[in-house]
Amino acid sequence: MTLDQPIASIALTDPTWLKTFQELLKYYLPPFDQNSPALNVGSLVAIVTGVFLTFRCARYERGVVCVFALFAGSWAGYRVSLLANTPGPISAALGAVVLAAIAYRTYRWWLAAGSVLVLFSIATMFQLGRGDLQRYLPAAGESRSAPTNSVQLSSPEDQERNLYPAAQDQLAKIKERVWAELSNLGPRGWLLPALAAMVGGILAFWALKTFAVIWIGLVGAAMAVIGLSTFVGAHWPAVRDNFINQPQIVAYSVMGLWLLGLVLQAKEARFPKRKPASGGGEKPAPRPA
């Protein structure tokens, strides 16, 4: 994969690219269980969180960073507990408190790092999505269904589980192919992500608050739309099929919600303006007698 591939090959209006992307969705997306508490609660949480980030992040940037640090610290504390053989809940709580306290004092550095990371990730995804997406599909002869070893299944639930492997298995498959593509990018392939990271650093230095609102709003819009699509697709399978057959609906919904959030938060996120310098020749106002 090189930079000389046509940019139009990843456009949602390109029939070839779009058809292959639909095949990817059909292959890797498992059927949604409408009775799954994790799916229902998770999608609703994603909707609420995404809407908040899209429309209110400008006023609560420090709070957003601290909440993220709470979750990141709890995860880090739990991972440390597995290595150090310490109580998991205590380690998770301690990690959450410590990292949130650090984030409260250094939230601007977190926003700057997020600016760099988001642009770097977008550029990397752009590189991975260029050209023919057939490389992410299974090889010829590889079936989606898990191997049965000629075992007779006893129930329709087991048959459906065998036909549609667990989401973790599907995620492992796509991760293998993505890592293979990342290793094959080469120096020219990594040039665009590196430039994007530099641009993110420059924007963070010049207009941190404004650019943070832009990328946090984009992340929030994606969370809200994907969460809504997941919830609706789980309860109405026909709508889920429509989303897969027309992924432009989801993409354009994300863009529309994101732009609406930027418009409504325009007063909160302004590019830095130079304050007018006070004239040195001005005389002080006379004091009243």
N, C-alpha and C positions, 0 to 999 in steps of 0.2 A: 504494500500500500504506500503510495507516494503522493506528494502534493500536486502532481501533474494530472490527477484524476479530475474529471469535471465536477464542479460544485453542484450543478443541477442534478447530479445523480442521487442526491439525498433529499431532494425536494419532495414534499408530499404530493405534488402534482405529477410526478414522474410515474407513469403506470407500472413500469418494471420494478422500480424500487418499492412502490406501494404494495404491489402484489406479493413480493417476497416478505415485506414487513408483516403483512397479514398472515402469511404462513408461519412466521416466527411467533406471532401472538397465539395462533391456534395450537402450535406445538408446545409452547412453554407455559401458557396460562392454564392452570388446572380448573376444573369446574368449581364454582363457588357453592358452598353449603349455606343456605339461607338461615339455618338453625344454629350456626356456629356462633357462640358468644364472642369469641375472639374477633371474628370477621365483622360482626355487627358493631360491637363496641369500638373496635379499632378504626373502622371506617368513619363512624360518627365523631370520634376524637380527632381524626385527621381533618374532617370537614370543619369542625369548630376551630381547631388550631390554625388551619390554613386561612380561614376567613379573618381571624384576628390578625395574623401576620400580614395579610394583604392590605387590610384597611386601617390598622391601628399601630403598626410596628414603629412608626416615626416617633411616637410619644413614649414608647416603652422599650427602647433599644437596650438599656441596661438590664431591665427585667427579663427580656427575651434571652439575653446572654446568660444571665444567672440561672434561669430555668434550664437552659441547655447544659450548663455546667453541672447542675444537680444530677441530671440523667447521666452525663458523661462520667462524673465522679463516682456515682453509684455503680456503674458498669465497671469502671477501673478498680474500684474497691473490691467488687465481687471477684474479678479476675485475680487480684492479688491474694484474696483469701484462698483461692484454689491452689496457688503456688506455695503460700506460706502456711497452709493448713490452719487458718484462723476462722472464727465464726463468720459466716457469710453476711448475715444481716448487719452485724456491727461494723464490719469492714466496709460494706456498701454505704452505710449511713455516714461513717467517718469520711470516706472519700468524697461523698456528695457535699458534706458541709465544708470541707477544706477547699475543694475546687470551686464551689460557689462563692466562698469568701474571697478567694483570689480573683475570680471573675468580676466580682463587684468593684474591686479596686482597679482592675486592668481591662475593663470591658472594651475600651477603644482599641486595644491591641487585638482583642478577640475579633472585633468587627473588621479590622484591617486584615487579619489572617483569613477571615471568611471571604473577604473580597477577592483575595488572591486565589483561594482554593476554589471558589465558585467559577471564576473565569477559566481557571486551569481545567476544571472538570468539564465545563461546557466545550472547551476546545478539544479535549481528549475524546469526548463523546462524538463530536463532529468528525474527528479523524476515524474513529471506529465505525461510524455509519456511512462512510464514503464508499462508493463503488457497489459491487455486487454483494448483497447480504446473504447469498447462498452459502457462504463460508460458515455462517452460524447455524445452519440447518444440519440435521443429522446426515451422516454419510449414507450412501445407497445401501439398502438392506437393513439399516438400523430402524427398528420400530419404536414407537412411543411406549407401547405396553411393556411392562416389566416381564422378565422371564418367569415362566410358570413351572418349568421343570416337569411338565406333564402331571401336575397335581390337580385333582378334581376339586374345584371350588364348591363350597357348601351353601353359599348364600349370594343373592344378587349384590349385596353390599361389598362382599369380597371380590366379586367379579368386577365391579366398578372401580374398586381400589386398585385392582391389578391392571385395569385398562388405563387408569390415570394415576401415575405414580405420585408420591408425595411431593409437595412443593419444594421440600429441601433437596430431593433428588433432581428435580428439574433445575433448581437454582445452581446446584453443583455442576450440571452439564453446561449451562450458559457461562458459568464462571471459568470453566476450563477453556472454552473457546475464546472468551474475552482476554484471558491471560495470554493465550497463544498469540492473539492479534497484537496485544501490547508489546510482547517480546519481539514481534516482527516489524514494528513501526520504523525502527532505524533512526539515525540522527535527523534526517529530513522530516520524518513523521512527527518527531517530538519538537520540531521548531515552532509550530503554531501554538501548542500548549505553553511552551516557554515564553513566547511573546505575549500570550494572553495573561500569564501570571505577572509579567512585568507591567502590563497595562493596568491590571488590578492593583498592584502596589502603587502605581502613580496616581490612580484615581482615589485610592484610600488616603494618600498623603495630601491630595489637593482638596477633595470634597468627601470626607469620610462619611458624614451623616447622610448626605444625598445619595451616594452610591450604595450605602448600606440599606437604605430604604428600597432602592431599586432591586437589589438581589434578594433581600429578605422577602419582598413582595412577590418576586417571581417564584421563590421556593414555596411560599404560602399558597399562591394560586395553584401551583402544581399539586400540592397536598390536598387542597379542597376539592379540586376537580377529580383527581384520581380517587379520593375517598368517596365522593358522591357516585362516580362511575362504578366503583366496586360494590357499594351498597345497593344501588339500583340494579346492577347486573346480577347480584345474588338473588334478589327477589323477583326479577323479571328476566328470565333467560333470553327472551327474544330481544330485549334491549341490549343485553350483553353481546349477542351475536351482531347486532347493528353497530355497536362500538368497535368490534373487531373488524367488521367489513368496511367501516368508514372511520378510521382512526383520526381523520382530519377533524372530526367533531370534538374530540377530546383536546387536540392540539389548539384549535381555534378558541375553544372555551377557556383554556389556560391563558392564552394571550389576551383575550377580551377581559377576563377578570383581573389580570395583572395590570392592564392599562387603566381600567376603571379605578383600581386602588391607587395607582400613581396620581391620577387626576384629583382624587379626593384628598390625597395627602400632600398636594403640591405646596400648600402653605407651610407645612411642617418640614419639608425637605427642600431647602433652597441652596443653590450653589453659593459658595462664600462670596460675599460682597465686601469690597474694600471700604472701610469706614472713612468718611471725609475727615481729613486732617484739620485740626483747629488752626485758624490763622494766627500767626505769631504777632501781627501788628494790631490785633484787636485790643481796645482799651477796656478795662474792667468797668462794669456799670457803677456809676457814682452812688455812694451810700446816701440814704436819706438823712437829712439834717435832723 
